[in-house]
Amino acid sequence: MTKNHPTRTLAVLLLLLLSMPIFAENIDLFIMAGQSNMQGWRSDAAYYPSDPHHLDSRIPFYFEALHYSSSQKQWQTLSPQAGHFRAGHFGPEVSFARNALYARYKPAIFKYSSGGSSLKTDWKAPGHHGMYDDMVANLKRAIAELKAQGYTVIPRAIIWIQGESDAANDRLANEYYGHLKRMLQHLRNNVLRIPKLPVILSVDEQHPQVKLHPQVVDAQIRLSMQDPTISFVSMYGLEKSDTTHLTARGTILQGKRIFKAFRTRSSN
């Protein structure tokens, strides 16, 4: 019987190591969706918060502002999005993601939004070919791409900023609770398969339509009281450029409020 040559043995070991799957790095996925204040419609990127430590280059970002601008169905790094301001615009994802990074998460932000969109008439119920179904298709694509890059994707939260358009009349406002509950249940149970995934809800309580039809605010608060994994974040006191749209300063503060709510909820 011949002995194995040391060089041959080493070569075999190297081949075995190279053929083994590389250990996948975890990445924390945050799903952010809604209408104009999620998009950052009046949040001028001329006031985009400075980034002296280049944090944004460490944060993957996939966004779709329907019929407006997008990351072209691929991941890029966190940055302003093209918009009607010369420098573009940005939403609460910037301060939220940076705070997540400070808290030792490895955030990846998926954002899907459309200004003036109604949950009833635009997003529609699951399976009804509305914005919700399109968002889910984009989300699945985004997750698959992260996995193809070698990441283990860990969904951490859903952040939903929307409701003003469903306060247009009593009928829509009265139906909002049922529509929102159904959408969140489907997203958590059927798409992400994490029934207790934390959810953060927010809507502009001072929007003229919402003041006339406060059922949308009541619906979000009601859901947060019924389910310990759901939180409601107020928009009172945030700086606005008009009756509803947050300025850059208000948007930055909103992102911080949302992250604080997430940390409080996820630590319970």
C-alpha positions in Angstrom: 0.0 0.0 0.0 1.4 3.4 -1.0 1.3 6.4 1.4 -0.4 9.6 0.4 1.9 12.3 -0.7 1.7 15.3 1.6 1.3 17.7 -1.4 -1.5 15.5 -2.9 -3.3 15.4 0.5 -3.1 19.2 0.8 -4.5 19.6 -2.7 -7.4 17.3 -1.9 -8.2 19.3 1.3 -8.1 22.6 -0.6 -10.5 21.2 -3.2 -12.9 20.1 -0.5 -12.8 23.5 1.2 -13.4 25.3 -2.1 -16.4 23.1 -2.9 -18.0 23.8 0.5 -20.6 26.6 0.5 -19.3 29.9 1.9 -20.9 30.9 5.2 -23.7 33.3 4.3 -23.7 36.7 6.0 -26.9 37.7 7.7 -28.7 40.8 6.5 -31.6 42.5 8.2 -34.4 43.4 5.8 -36.8 46.3 6.5 -39.8 46.6 4.3 -41.1 50.2 4.0 -44.2 51.1 2.0 -47.0 53.6 1.7 -47.8 56.9 0.0 -46.2 60.3 -0.4 -44.6 60.7 3.1 -43.0 57.4 2.7 -41.8 58.4 -0.8 -40.5 61.8 0.6 -42.5 63.9 -1.9 -41.5 67.3 -0.3 -38.3 66.1 1.3 -35.7 68.0 -0.7 -32.5 66.1 -1.0 -30.6 69.4 -1.0 -31.0 68.9 2.8 -30.0 65.2 2.7 -28.3 64.5 6.0 -24.5 64.5 5.8 -22.7 61.2 5.9 -19.1 61.8 7.0 -18.6 58.2 7.9 -20.0 56.9 4.6 -22.7 54.8 6.4 -25.0 54.9 3.3 -22.5 52.9 1.3 -23.0 50.0 3.7 -26.8 49.9 3.4 -28.3 48.1 0.4 -31.4 49.9 -1.0 -34.1 48.8 -3.4 -36.9 51.2 -4.2 -39.9 51.6 -6.4 -41.8 54.9 -6.5 -44.5 53.7 -8.9 -44.6 55.5 -12.2 -42.0 58.0 -10.9 -38.5 56.7 -10.2 -36.9 53.4 -9.1 -33.6 51.5 -8.6 -34.4 49.7 -11.8 -35.3 46.4 -10.0 -31.9 46.0 -8.5 -30.1 46.8 -5.3 -28.0 49.9 -5.0 -26.8 51.7 -1.9 -28.8 54.2 0.2 -29.0 57.6 -1.5 -31.5 60.3 -2.6 -34.0 59.2 -5.3 -34.7 61.1 -8.5 -37.6 63.5 -8.1 -38.9 67.0 -8.9 -36.3 68.7 -6.8 -33.0 69.3 -8.5 -31.1 67.1 -5.9 -34.0 64.6 -5.7 -35.9 63.6 -2.6 -35.6 61.0 0.2 -37.9 59.4 2.7 -37.7 58.3 6.4 -35.5 55.3 5.3 -32.3 57.4 5.6 -32.4 58.2 9.3 -34.1 54.9 10.1 -31.4 52.8 8.3 -28.5 54.8 9.8 -30.0 54.3 13.3 -30.4 50.6 12.6 -26.7 50.5 11.6 -25.7 52.3 14.8 -27.7 49.6 16.7 -25.6 46.9 15.1 -28.1 45.7 12.6 -27.0 45.1 9.0 -29.9 46.8 7.3 -31.2 46.4 3.8 -34.0 48.8 2.9 -36.8 47.7 0.5 -39.1 50.7 -0.2 -42.3 50.7 -2.4 -44.4 53.8 -2.5 -46.8 55.9 -4.6 -48.1 59.4 -3.7 -51.9 59.7 -3.2 -52.5 56.0 -3.3 -55.5 54.4 -1.6 -55.3 51.0 0.0 -58.8 50.2 -1.3 -58.6 51.4 -4.9 -54.8 51.4 -5.7 -53.1 48.8 -3.5 -56.2 46.5 -3.6 -56.6 43.2 -1.9 -54.1 40.4 -2.4 -54.6 38.7 -5.7 -56.5 41.6 -7.3 -53.6 42.8 -9.4 -53.1 46.1 -7.6 -50.1 47.8 -6.2 -49.9 45.3 -3.3 -49.4 42.4 -5.8 -46.8 44.4 -7.7 -45.0 45.2 -4.4 -44.9 41.6 -3.4 -43.5 40.7 -6.8 -40.7 43.3 -6.4 -40.1 42.1 -2.8 -39.7 38.5 -3.9 -37.3 39.6 -6.6 -35.3 41.8 -4.2 -35.0 39.0 -1.6 -33.9 36.5 -4.3 -31.2 38.9 -5.4 -29.8 39.2 -1.9 -29.8 35.5 -1.5 -28.0 35.1 -4.8 -25.4 37.5 -3.5 -24.8 35.1 -0.6 -26.8 36.7 2.1 -29.1 35.0 4.6 -32.1 37.4 4.6 -33.8 38.0 7.9 -37.0 40.2 7.7 -37.1 42.5 10.7 -40.1 44.8 10.3 -42.8 46.2 8.0 -43.1 50.0 8.1 -46.4 51.4 6.6 -47.0 55.1 6.2 -50.3 55.6 4.5 -54.0 56.3 5.0 -54.7 59.9 3.9 -56.2 58.9 0.6 -58.5 56.4 2.3 -59.9 59.3 4.4 -61.5 60.8 1.3 -65.0 59.7 2.4 -66.8 57.8 5.2 -67.1 54.6 3.1 -63.4 54.3 2.4 -62.5 55.4 6.0 -64.9 52.9 7.5 -63.4 50.0 5.4 -59.8 51.0 6.1 -59.4 48.8 9.2 -60.4 45.6 7.3 -58.3 46.4 4.3 -55.2 47.2 6.3 -55.6 44.1 8.6 -56.0 41.8 5.6 -53.0 43.2 3.8 -50.7 42.9 6.8 -51.9 39.4 7.6 -51.2 38.3 4.0 -47.8 39.9 3.9 -46.7 38.4 7.2 -48.4 35.0 6.9 -48.4 34.2 3.2 -45.4 36.1 1.8 -42.8 36.4 4.5 -44.2 33.5 6.7 -43.4 35.4 9.9 -46.8 35.9 11.6 -45.4 38.0 14.4 -43.1 40.2 12.3 -43.1 43.7 13.9 -45.2 46.3 12.1 -44.9 50.1 12.5 -47.9 52.1 11.3 -48.2 55.9 10.7 -50.5 58.4 9.1 -50.7 62.2 9.1 -53.3 62.9 11.8 -53.5 66.5 10.8 -54.3 66.0 7.1 -57.6 67.8 6.3 -59.3 64.6 5.1 -58.1 62.6 8.1 -59.4 65.3 10.5 -62.8 64.9 8.8 -62.6 61.1 8.7 -60.4 60.0 11.7 -61.4 56.3 11.2 -58.1 55.7 9.4 -56.1 56.8 12.5 -58.4 54.9 14.8 -57.9 51.8 12.6 -54.1 52.0 13.0 -54.3 52.6 16.7 -56.8 49.8 17.1 -54.5 47.3 15.3 -51.6 48.4 17.6 -53.8 47.8 20.7 -55.0 44.4 19.5 -51.6 43.0 18.4 -48.5 43.5 20.6 -46.2 43.2 17.5 -47.8 46.3 15.9 -47.0 49.9 16.8 -48.5 53.2 15.9 -46.2 56.3 15.4 -47.7 59.7 15.6 -46.7 62.4 13.1 -47.7 65.3 15.4 -45.2 68.1 15.6 -43.2 67.1 12.5 -42.3 70.0 10.2 -44.3 70.2 7.0 -44.0 72.1 3.7 -47.8 72.1 3.1 -50.9 70.6 4.7 -49.5 67.1 4.8 -46.1 66.6 3.2 -43.1 66.5 5.5 -40.0 68.7 4.9 -36.6 67.1 4.9 -36.3 67.9 8.6 -39.7 66.4 9.4 -38.8 63.3 7.3 -35.5 62.8 9.2 -37.3 63.0 12.5 -40.0 60.6 11.4 -37.4 58.0 10.5 -35.9 58.3 14.0 -39.4 58.0 15.6 -40.1 54.9 13.6 -36.8 53.3 14.5 -37.4 54.0 18.2 -40.8 52.4 17.9 -39.2 49.4 16.2 -36.6 49.0 18.9 -39.2 49.3 21.7 -41.5 46.7 20.0 -38.8 44.2 19.0 -37.3 44.2 22.5 -40.5 43.3 24.2 
